[in-house]
């Protein structure tokens, strides 16, 4: 099985500012006071000028270009956020994260086999549950892809009486 997610995770207060700034970005609110915004190349390119060059770091990120990194810093001006990516298949791969707070990067892009996302989630205030880790606390262990997150968003949305 694989796990391939690219998402912004933020406390609800920051999530409201992100939604106001980037209203077309899908949003999944979690019961623990955090929101997940799945991001794909197309909405990123629609929001900022396409930048195909990877950020100047030693990592394996798929979506984190220099322009998108600048955009993440900009949308964190009213709070804090973590940008996370996973790329696992059959137990092989890794995960990465960066954390922005009030327009500054407080955790630069970090790619590891494991642990980078939990570190980022700790920095934005996600509490570790008694059983499990922060990755599980925000619901990332319940999904395998951005499509799964979008399915959860659709399931929680009212269907306008249809």
C-alpha positions as CSV (number, residue, x, y, z in Angstrom):
1,X,0.0,0.0,0.0
2,X,1.1,3.5,-0.6
3,X,0.7,6.9,1.1
4,X,1.0,10.0,-1.1
5,X,-0.3,13.2,0.4
6,X,0.5,16.9,-0.1
7,X,-1.3,19.2,2.3
8,X,-1.2,22.3,4.4
9,X,-2.2,21.7,8.1
10,X,-3.1,24.6,10.3
11,X,-4.9,25.5,13.5
12,X,-8.5,26.6,12.9
13,X,-7.7,30.3,13.5
14,X,-5.0,30.2,10.8
15,X,-7.2,28.0,8.6
16,X,-9.8,30.7,8.5
17,X,-7.3,33.2,7.2
18,X,-6.0,30.7,4.6
19,X,-9.6,30.1,3.4
20,X,-10.1,33.8,3.1
21,X,-6.9,34.3,1.2
22,X,-7.2,31.1,-0.9
23,X,-11.0,30.3,-1.0
24,X,-10.8,27.7,-3.7
25,X,-8.6,25.5,-1.7
26,X,-10.5,22.5,-0.3
27,X,-10.6,22.3,3.5
28,X,-11.2,19.5,6.0
29,X,-11.7,20.6,9.6
30,X,-10.7,18.0,12.2
31,X,-12.2,17.7,15.7
32,X,-8.9,18.5,17.4
33,X,-8.9,22.1,16.2
34,X,-6.8,21.7,13.0
35,X,-7.7,21.8,9.3
36,X,-6.1,19.9,6.4
37,X,-6.0,21.6,3.0
38,X,-5.0,19.0,0.3
39,X,-2.9,20.8,-2.4
40,X,-2.1,19.7,-5.9
41,X,0.0,21.2,-8.7
42,X,-3.0,22.6,-10.7
43,X,-4.4,24.8,-7.9
44,X,-0.8,25.9,-6.9
45,X,-0.1,26.9,-10.5
46,X,-3.5,28.7,-10.8
47,X,-2.7,30.7,-7.6
48,X,1.0,31.5,-8.3
49,X,3.1,31.5,-11.4
50,X,4.1,28.0,-12.3
51,X,7.6,27.2,-11.0
52,X,8.8,23.8,-12.0
53,X,12.2,24.1,-10.3
54,X,12.4,22.4,-6.9
55,X,13.3,24.5,-3.8
56,X,17.0,24.8,-3.2
57,X,17.2,22.1,-0.5
58,X,18.2,18.5,-0.3
59,X,14.8,16.8,-0.3
60,X,12.4,14.7,-2.3
61,X,9.4,17.1,-2.3
62,X,7.0,16.9,-5.2
63,X,5.1,20.2,-4.9
64,X,7.5,22.4,-2.9
65,X,9.0,24.9,-5.4
66,X,10.6,28.1,-4.4
67,X,7.5,30.1,-5.5
68,X,5.1,27.8,-3.5
69,X,7.4,28.1,-0.5
70,X,7.2,31.9,-0.7
71,X,3.4,31.6,-0.9
72,X,3.3,29.4,2.2
73,X,5.3,32.0,4.1
74,X,2.9,34.7,2.9
75,X,-0.3,32.8,4.0
76,X,1.2,32.2,7.4
77,X,1.4,35.9,8.3
78,X,-1.7,35.6,10.5
79,X,-0.6,32.4,12.3
80,X,1.2,29.2,11.6
81,X,1.0,26.2,9.3
82,X,2.8,23.1,8.4
83,X,3.2,21.9,4.8
84,X,3.6,18.1,4.6
85,X,4.2,15.6,1.9
86,X,4.3,11.8,2.1
87,X,5.6,9.5,-0.6
88,X,5.6,5.8,0.5
89,X,4.9,2.6,-1.4
90,X,5.4,-0.8,0.0
91,X,7.2,0.6,3.1
92,X,9.8,2.4,1.0
93,X,9.9,6.2,0.7
94,X,9.7,9.2,3.0
95,X,8.0,12.2,4.3
96,X,8.8,15.9,4.4
97,X,7.5,19.0,6.1
98,X,8.2,22.7,6.6
99,X,6.6,25.0,9.2
100,X,5.9,28.7,8.8
101,X,4.9,31.1,11.5
102,X,3.9,34.7,11.0
103,X,5.7,34.8,7.6
104,X,8.9,33.1,8.7
105,X,10.1,29.5,8.3
106,X,10.7,28.1,11.7
107,X,11.3,24.6,10.3
108,X,13.0,24.6,6.9
109,X,12.0,21.9,4.4
110,X,13.0,18.6,6.0
111,X,12.8,15.2,4.3
112,X,13.3,11.9,6.2
113,X,12.2,8.3,6.1
114,X,10.0,9.1,9.1
115,X,9.4,11.7,11.8
116,X,9.5,15.0,9.9
117,X,5.7,15.4,9.9
118,X,5.4,14.7,13.6
119,X,8.0,17.3,14.3
120,X,6.2,19.9,12.2
121,X,2.9,19.1,13.8
122,X,4.4,19.5,17.3
123,X,5.7,22.9,16.3
124,X,2.2,24.1,15.3
125,X,0.6,22.8,18.5
126,X,-0.9,19.4,17.6
127,X,-1.1,17.4,20.8
128,X,0.1,13.8,20.9
129,X,-2.7,11.5,21.9
130,X,-2.3,8.9,24.7
131,X,-2.2,6.2,22.0
132,X,-0.6,7.1,18.7
133,X,1.2,10.1,17.4
134,X,0.5,13.6,16.0
135,X,0.3,12.1,12.4
136,X,-2.7,10.0,13.6
137,X,-4.1,12.9,15.7
138,X,-4.8,15.1,12.6
139,X,-6.1,12.1,10.7
140,X,-3.3,11.5,8.2
141,X,-3.2,7.8,9.1
142,X,-6.9,7.6,8.0
143,X,-6.1,8.6,4.4
144,X,-3.7,7.4,1.7
145,X,-4.0,10.2,-0.8
146,X,-5.3,13.7,-1.5
147,X,-8.3,12.0,-3.1
148,X,-9.1,10.3,0.2
149,X,-9.1,13.7,1.9
150,X,-11.3,15.2,-0.9
151,X,-13.7,12.2,-0.3
152,X,-13.9,13.1,3.4
153,X,-14.6,16.7,2.6
154,X,-17.4,15.7,0.2
155,X,-18.9,13.3,2.8
156,X,-19.0,16.1,5.4
157,X,-20.5,18.7,3.0
158,X,-24.2,19.2,2.9
159,X,-25.7,17.9,-0.4
160,X,-28.2,20.8,-0.7
161,X,-31.2,18.5,-0.1
162,X,-30.4,16.2,-3.1
